[in-house]
């Protein structure tokens, strides 16, 4: 949270990340925990961060990278490629706690905020 407060105005969320957040929330059983997560997404996350689209340029980069990676025997999850593509096409640094999921992508600026 400290880093989000430090960099918040320069942060954004890729549309596939927003999908993952909404999907994860909706998989929770109805109850207090789900209601709390829904409220946080609606009143904190969504108004605080622009959601960047997975558009034509991102899809083209992703398609090229996916083919390159498959040719060398690597098959990252599709959604990770979408997230990487959005960051790459917007010239942004991808922040993650799982850098190993993104290191194979070429030309992607990556940082692990746990470090």
N, C-alpha and C positions, 0 to 999 in steps of 0.2 A: 504494500500500500504506500510505503514511503516513496518508492520510485514512481508510482502512478501520480502521486501528488507533485513530485518534482517535474515530471515530464508530461503531465496530463494534457496540457494544451497542444502538445505535438503528437498525441496518440490518436490512433484510429483503430477500428475493427474491420477486418475483412468480412464480407458478407457470409462466406462459409463458416467463419467463427461465430457470427451471430446465429446462424442456423444451428450450430452445435450447442450453443447456450440454450436456445429455445427448445430444441429437441431434448436435451438433457433434462431441462426443467419439466417438460411435458411427460417424460417417462417416470417421473416421481409419482408415487401414489398421492392421491388427494389428501391434504392434511396441512398441518401447520408449517412443516418444512417447505413443502411446495409453494404454499402461499407466500412465505418469506422470500423464497428465491424469485418468484414471479414479481413480487413488489420491488425487489432490488433491480431486476432487469428492466422493469417498466419505469421506475422513478430515479434510478441512479445510473445504470450502465447506458441505456438507450439515449437519455438526454446529454450524457457526458462525452460520448464518443461518436464521431461521424462513422457511418458504416459505408465502406468502400465497396463498389460492385465488382463482381467477377464478370468482366466485360469481354468484348471481342479481342482486345489486345492481350488481356490476361490469358484468355483461352488459347490464343495462338502460341504464346510463350510456353504455356503449360503443355500443350500438345507436342511442341518441339522437345522440351525437356523430358517429357514422359517417354517419348520414342528413344531419345539418347540414353536415358537411364535403363530402359528395358534392354537395349542393345548390349549393355555392359553387365546385365544380370541383376539389376536393382529395380525393384518395383515398390516405390513408396506408396502409401495409401493415397487414393485419389484426392481426398479432401486436403491432405497436406500439400499436394501439388497446387490445388486451387489457392490455398492460403499463401503459399510461396509466390505464386503468380501475381496475386493482387499486390503484395508488398513490392515485388520486383518492378512491376509496371508503374507503380507510383513512386519509385525511387526511395522507398522507405526501408528502415531496418526492421527485420522481423524479430520480435521479442518472444522468447519461449523459455519454458523450463525443461524442454526436451530437444535440445539442439541436434541430437543424433537423428531426429526425424527429418531434419532439413539440410544437413551438411552436404548431401550429394547434389543439391541443386546449384548450378553454376550461376555466378553473378549475383548471388543473393547475400545481402548484408544481414548478419545474424548476430544476436547477442542473447546471452543467458543471464537473466537478472538474478539468478541464484548465486552466481559467482561473485 
